[in-house]
């Protein structure tokens, strides 16, 4: 009997932990989306100073999948740097050293026009 209740406790603890983590990430994502929507759309002179990718591996019961996130770091005239996530298509169109006008809203990349 004691083992049954111990296993039942572990099951419920893991269930509530998973639900809690899901709710945390959902709230964080909605909060970031809302913050971006309330930020002004800005266009500034910037230089592409770095590019990076983050590859995630996802293991499922019978197969494995991967996803890639793309990030570019821009430096603005004041010397401040800003790393923005973007699509693979936009990432591929940029090269380190590119100079131009960066458009963004909060942490949301809107575009880059080379000069």
C-alpha positions in Angstrom: 0.0 0.0 0.0 2.8 2.4 0.9 4.5 2.0 -2.5 1.2 2.6 -4.3 0.6 5.9 -2.6 4.3 6.9 -3.2 3.9 6.2 -6.9 0.6 8.1 -7.0 2.3 11.1 -5.3 5.1 11.0 -7.8 2.7 10.8 -10.7 0.7 13.8 -9.5 3.8 15.8 -8.7 5.2 15.2 -12.2 1.8 16.1 -13.8 1.5 19.4 -11.9 5.2 20.2 -12.6 4.6 19.7 -16.4 1.5 21.8 -16.3 3.2 24.5 -14.4 6.1 24.6 -16.8 3.7 24.8 -19.7 1.8 27.7 -18.1 5.0 29.5 -17.3 6.2 29.4 -20.9 2.8 30.3 -22.3 2.5 33.4 -20.0 6.1 34.4 -20.8 5.4 34.2 -24.5 2.2 36.1 -24.3 3.9 38.7 -22.2 6.7 39.2 -24.7 4.2 39.4 -27.6 2.2 42.0 -25.7 5.3 44.0 -24.8 6.4 44.0 -28.5 3.0 45.2 -29.6 3.1 48.1 -27.2 6.7 49.1 -28.2 7.3 51.7 -30.9 8.4 50.7 -34.4 12.0 52.0 -34.7 14.3 52.3 -37.7 17.9 53.0 -36.9 21.3 52.9 -38.7 23.0 49.6 -37.8 25.8 47.2 -38.7 25.5 43.4 -38.7 28.2 42.3 -36.2 27.5 38.6 -35.6 25.2 35.8 -36.7 24.4 32.6 -34.8 22.1 29.6 -34.9 20.7 27.4 -32.2 19.8 23.9 -33.3 17.3 22.0 -31.0 16.9 18.2 -31.2 13.5 16.8 -30.2 13.2 13.1 -29.5 9.8 11.5 -30.0 8.7 7.9 -29.5 9.6 6.7 -32.9 11.6 9.5 -34.5 13.8 12.5 -33.9 13.3 16.0 -35.3 15.3 19.2 -35.2 14.5 22.9 -35.4 16.9 25.8 -36.0 16.5 29.3 -34.5 18.4 32.2 -36.2 19.8 35.2 -34.4 21.6 38.3 -35.7 23.4 40.9 -33.6 23.3 44.5 -34.8 25.3 47.4 -33.5 23.7 50.8 -33.7 25.5 54.2 -33.9 25.6 54.7 -30.1 27.6 51.4 -29.8 24.7 49.5 -28.3 24.2 46.0 -29.5 20.8 44.2 -30.1 20.3 40.5 -30.9 17.2 39.7 -32.8 15.6 36.4 -33.7 14.5 36.1 -37.3 13.5 33.6 -40.0 16.1 31.5 -41.8 15.3 33.4 -45.1 16.1 36.8 -43.5 19.1 35.3 -41.8 20.5 34.1 -45.1 20.1 37.5 -46.7 22.4 39.1 -44.1 26.2 39.0 -43.8 28.5 40.2 -41.1 29.6 43.7 -41.9 26.4 44.7 -43.7 25.4 48.3 -43.0 22.0 49.8 -43.4 18.7 50.6 -41.7 17.4 48.2 -39.1 13.6 48.2 -38.4 12.4 46.5 -35.2 9.6 46.6 -32.6 10.8 45.6 -29.1 12.5 42.2 -29.7 10.6 41.7 -33.0 12.8 41.9 -36.2 10.9 43.8 -39.0 13.6 44.2 -41.6 17.0 45.5 -42.8 17.6 47.7 -45.8 21.3 47.8 -46.9 22.8 51.2 -47.7 
